[in-house]
């Protein structure tokens, strides 16, 4: 196992290897989502049909939850980020030799996992309090 590629922004220690791959995954998911959501047709092409099947997957899984459709954006975003982040970890990025280390999957860093957990906790508490009103 390699060490993290460390850097500093002010007094904060930054793991550049996971930060760069995290931004690459976010950019990839945003670009693919943007491309797939443009020029939607009534009779879908292959790419639109694939995107619709992903949304139908989430609709099917969240159908049992009361008002589950409104949670699709955060659930799908986290799912796709984790999926593509882990797949990026499978790429042979070790062929790119860096003096400081090697690129790693964004979920390889406990800070990313903790940040996603905090996001879900805040969302869960917000939705729970909102439903109690």
Backbone as numpy.savetxt, mean C-alpha at the origin, in Angstrom:
# Nx Ny Nz CAx CAy CAz Cx Cy Cz
21.49 -11.41 6.02 20.66 -10.23 6.02 21.54 -8.99 6.02
21.12 -8.02 5.25 21.87 -6.78 5.19 21.36 -5.78 6.21
22.14 -4.78 6.41 21.76 -3.70 7.31 20.95 -2.67 6.53
20.19 -1.88 7.28 19.45 -0.81 6.63 20.40 0.28 6.15
20.03 0.92 5.07 20.77 2.05 4.53 20.31 3.27 5.32
21.10 3.71 6.28 20.69 4.74 7.22 21.08 6.12 6.73
20.25 7.07 7.08 20.51 8.47 6.80 19.84 9.30 7.88
20.05 10.58 7.84 19.47 11.46 8.86 18.82 12.67 8.20
17.64 13.01 8.68 16.98 14.26 8.33 16.82 15.00 9.65
17.67 15.98 9.87 17.71 16.64 11.17 18.20 15.64 12.21
17.41 15.46 13.26 17.76 14.49 14.31 17.11 13.13 14.08
16.30 13.01 13.03 15.58 11.76 12.77 16.41 10.81 11.94
16.47 9.56 12.38 17.16 8.53 11.61 16.18 7.98 10.59
16.62 7.84 9.34 15.77 7.40 8.24 16.39 6.15 7.61
15.55 5.16 7.34 15.98 3.97 6.60 15.69 4.22 5.12
16.71 4.67 4.40 16.51 5.07 3.01 16.10 3.90 2.12
16.56 2.69 2.41 16.23 1.55 1.55 14.73 1.29 1.51
14.09 1.29 2.67 12.65 1.05 2.69 11.86 2.29 2.30
12.40 3.47 2.58 11.71 4.71 2.22 11.61 4.86 0.70
12.68 4.56 -0.01 12.67 4.67 -1.47 11.73 3.64 -2.08
11.77 2.41 -1.60 10.86 1.40 -2.15 9.41 1.70 -1.77
9.18 2.29 -0.60 7.81 2.67 -0.22 7.25 3.70 -1.19
8.05 4.72 -1.51 7.60 5.74 -2.45 7.42 5.16 -3.84
8.26 4.22 -4.22 8.11 3.57 -5.53 6.80 2.78 -5.60
6.48 2.07 -4.52 5.22 1.31 -4.49 4.02 2.24 -4.51
4.08 3.33 -3.72 2.97 4.29 -3.72 2.79 4.90 -5.10
3.87 5.28 -5.74 3.80 5.85 -7.08 3.21 4.84 -8.07
3.64 3.59 -7.96 3.12 2.54 -8.84 1.61 2.36 -8.66
1.15 2.26 -7.41 -0.28 2.06 -7.15 -1.09 3.26 -7.61
-0.59 4.47 -7.39 -1.31 5.67 -7.81 -1.39 5.75 -9.33
-0.28 5.50 -10.02 -0.27 5.57 -11.49 -1.18 4.50 -12.09
-1.10 3.28 -11.58 -1.97 2.21 -12.11 -3.44 2.54 -11.84
-3.75 3.05 -10.66 -5.13 3.42 -10.35 -5.61 4.54 -11.26
-4.76 5.51 -11.51 -5.12 6.61 -12.39 -5.36 6.12 -13.82
-4.48 5.27 -14.31 -4.62 4.74 -15.67 -5.89 3.90 -15.80
-6.16 3.06 -14.80 -7.32 2.17 -14.89 -8.64 2.90 -14.70
-8.63 4.07 -14.05 -9.89 4.78 -13.82 -10.22 5.78 -14.93
-9.38 5.92 -15.90 -9.65 6.81 -17.04 -10.29 6.01 -18.16
-11.13 6.67 -18.93 -11.77 6.06 -20.11 -12.51 4.77 -19.77
-13.37 4.83 -18.74 -14.15 3.65 -18.38 -15.23 3.43 -19.44
-15.44 2.20 -19.81 -16.40 1.83 -20.84 -17.51 0.97 -20.24
-18.67 0.96 -20.89 -19.76 0.09 -20.46 -19.37 -1.37 -20.69
-18.76 -1.64 -21.81 -18.22 -2.98 -22.09 -16.72 -2.90 -21.78
-16.31 -3.48 -20.65 -14.92 -3.26 -20.21 -13.91 -4.05 -21.05
-12.73 -3.46 -21.16 -11.60 -4.16 -21.76 -10.96 -5.05 -20.71
-9.82 -5.64 -21.06 -9.16 -6.56 -20.13 -8.70 -5.87 -18.86
-8.10 -4.70 -18.99 -7.59 -4.00 -17.81 -8.72 -3.51 -16.92
-9.78 -2.98 -17.52 -10.92 -2.51 -16.73 -11.61 -3.69 -16.06
-11.71 -4.81 -16.74 -12.32 -6.00 -16.15 -11.51 -6.50 -14.96
-10.17 -6.44 -15.07 -9.32 -6.84 -13.95 -9.51 -5.90 -12.76
-9.57 -4.60 -13.02 -9.77 -3.63 -11.94 -11.15 -3.82 -11.29
-12.16 -4.07 -12.10 -13.50 -4.30 -11.56 -13.55 -5.58 -10.74
-12.82 -6.58 -11.12 -12.82 -7.82 -10.34 -12.14 -7.62 -8.99
-11.12 -6.75 -8.94 -10.49 -6.44 -7.65 -11.48 -5.71 -6.75
-12.20 -4.74 -7.30 -13.21 -4.02 -6.51 -14.32 -4.97 -6.07
-14.75 -5.87 -6.95 -15.78 -6.84 -6.59 -15.29 -7.78 -5.49
-14.00 -8.09 -5.47 -13.42 -8.90 -4.40 -13.62 -8.20 -3.06
-13.32 -6.90 -3.01 -13.49 -6.16 -1.77 -14.97 -5.99 -1.42
-15.81 -5.76 -2.42 -17.25 -5.67 -2.17 -17.78 -6.97 -1.58
-17.33 -8.10 -2.11 -17.77 -9.39 -1.61 -17.32 -9.64 -0.17
-16.10 -9.25 0.14 -15.58 -9.48 1.49 -16.18 -8.52 2.51
-16.55 -7.32 2.08 -17.09 -6.34 3.02 -18.61 -6.29 2.98
-19.25 -7.18 2.21 -20.70 -7.15 2.07 -21.41 -7.50 3.38
-20.80 -8.34 4.20 -21.44 -8.75 5.44 -21.41 -7.67 6.51
-20.53 -6.69 6.34 -20.40 -5.61 7.32 -21.42 -4.53 6.98
-22.09 -4.01 8.01 -23.04 -2.93 7.81 -22.29 -1.71 7.27
-22.74 -1.17 6.17 -22.10 -0.04 5.48 -20.65 -0.35 5.12
-20.37 -1.58 4.74 -19.01 -1.99 4.42 -18.43 -1.33 3.19
-19.30 -0.86 2.28 -18.82 -0.24 1.04 -18.00 1.02 1.31
-18.32 1.73 2.39 -17.60 2.98 2.65 -16.18 2.74 3.14
-15.87 1.50 3.54 -14.53 1.18 4.02 -13.62 0.65 2.90
-14.16 0.48 1.71 -13.37 -0.07 0.60 -12.12 0.77 0.30
-12.18 2.10 0.27 -10.97 2.84 -0.08 -9.77 2.55 0.84
-9.98 2.54 2.14 -8.83 2.31 3.02 -8.40 0.84 3.01
-9.36 -0.07 2.98 -9.01 -1.49 2.95 -8.29 -1.84 1.66
-8.80 -1.37 0.53 -8.16 -1.66 -0.75 -6.80 -0.99 -0.87
-6.68 0.23 -0.37 -5.39 0.93 -0.43 -4.33 0.19 0.38
-4.66 -0.18 1.60 -3.71 -0.91 2.42 -3.37 -2.27 1.82
-4.39 -2.96 1.31 -4.16 -4.27 0.71 -3.22 -4.17 -0.49
-3.51 -3.24 -1.39 -2.68 -3.10 -2.59 -1.27 -2.63 -2.25
-1.14 -1.73 -1.28 0.19 -1.27 -0.87 1.00 -2.43 -0.29
0.39 -3.21 0.60 1.10 -4.34 1.20 1.42 -5.39 0.15
0.46 -5.67 -0.75 0.69 -6.67 -1.80 1.86 -6.28 -2.69
1.81 -5.07 -3.24 2.88 -4.65 -4.16 4.19 -4.39 -3.42
4.11 -3.96 -2.17 5.32 -3.78 -1.38 6.04 -5.11 -1.14
5.26 -6.14 -0.81 5.86 -7.45 -0.60 6.35 -8.04 -1.92
5.62 -7.81 -3.01 6.10 -8.29 -4.31 7.38 -7.58 -4.73
7.49 -6.28 -4.39 8.72 -5.56 -4.70 9.89 -6.15 -3.93
9.62 -6.67 -2.74 10.66 -7.32 -1.96 11.16 -8.60 -2.61
10.37 -9.15 -3.52 10.78 -10.36 -4.23 11.62 -10.08 -5.46
11.63 -8.82 -5.90 12.44 -8.47 -7.07 13.92 -8.59 -6.74
14.71 -8.99 -7.70 16.15 -9.13 -7.43 16.85 -7.78 -7.42
16.51 -6.94 -6.45 17.13 -5.63 -6.36 18.55 -5.71 -5.82
18.98 -6.91 -5.45 20.35 -7.08 -4.98 21.35 -6.93 -6.11
20.86 -6.98 -7.36 21.79 -6.80 -8.48 22.23 -5.34 -8.59
21.47 -4.44 -7.92 21.87 -3.03 -7.86 22.76 -2.90 -6.64
24.03 -2.87 -6.85 24.97 -2.82 -5.73 25.13 -1.38 -5.25
24.78 -1.18 -4.01 24.92 0.12 -3.38 25.97 0.02 -2.28
26.71 1.05 -2.12 27.74 1.08 -1.09 27.14 0.94 0.30
25.95 1.54 0.50 25.33 1.59 1.81 24.53 0.33 2.16
24.14 -0.46 1.21 23.31 -1.63 1.48 22.51 -1.99 0.26
21.33 -2.52 0.46 20.47 -2.91 -0.66 19.05 -2.46 -0.39
18.26 -2.35 -1.46 16.86 -1.96 -1.31 16.09 -3.10 -0.65
15.07 -2.76 0.12 14.27 -3.75 0.82 12.80 -3.43 0.66
11.98 -4.43 0.92 10.54 -4.25 0.89 10.13 -3.22 1.94
9.13 -2.38 1.63 8.69 -1.38 2.63 8.21 -2.03 3.93
7.60 -3.20 3.83 7.09 -3.86 5.03 8.20 -4.58 5.79
9.42 -4.50 5.30 10.57 -5.08 5.99 10.95 -4.26 7.21
10.48 -3.04 7.27 10.81 -2.12 8.36 9.65 -2.07 9.35
9.95 -2.27 10.62 8.91 -2.26 11.65 8.22 -0.91 11.74
8.91 0.16 11.36 8.31 1.49 11.41 7.13 1.61 10.43
7.25 1.00 9.25 6.17 1.04 8.26 4.98 0.23 8.77
5.24 -0.93 9.33 4.17 -1.77 9.87 3.47 -1.05 11.01
4.23 -0.41 11.89 3.63 0.33 13.01 2.82 1.52 12.50
3.30 2.20 11.47 2.57 3.35 10.92 1.22 2.90 10.33
1.22 1.78 9.62 -0.04 1.28 9.07 -0.99 0.87 10.19
-0.45 0.29 11.26 -1.29 -0.10 12.40 -1.91 1.12 13.06
-1.14 2.19 13.20 -1.66 3.42 13.79 -2.75 4.03 12.90
-2.54 3.99 11.59 -3.55 4.51 10.65 -4.85 3.74 10.81
-4.77 2.41 10.87 -5.97 1.58 11.01 -6.62 1.84 12.37
-5.84 1.98 13.42 -6.40 2.26 14.75 -7.16 3.58 14.77
-6.56 4.62 14.22 -7.21 5.93 14.19 -8.49 5.86 13.35
-8.43 5.20 12.20 -9.62 5.06 11.34 -10.72 4.29 12.07
-10.34 3.20 12.73 -11.31 2.38 13.45 -11.98 3.17 14.57
-11.19 3.90 15.35 -11.75 4.69 16.44 -12.63 5.82 15.91
-12.20 6.47 14.84 -12.98 7.55 14.23 -14.32 7.03 13.73
-14.31 5.92 13.02 -15.57 5.35 12.51 -16.47 4.89 13.64
-15.88 4.33 14.70 -16.68 3.89 15.85 -17.34 5.06 16.55
-16.57 6.13 16.77 -17.15 7.31 17.43 -18.19 7.98 16.54
-17.95 7.99 15.25 -18.89 8.60 14.34 -20.21 7.83 14.28
-20.12 6.52 14.40 -21.33 5.69 14.37 -22.13 5.84 15.66
-21.48 6.14 16.77 -22.17 6.31 18.06 -22.96 7.59 18.13
-22.64 8.57 17.28 -23.35 9.87 17.33 -24.80 9.73 16.98
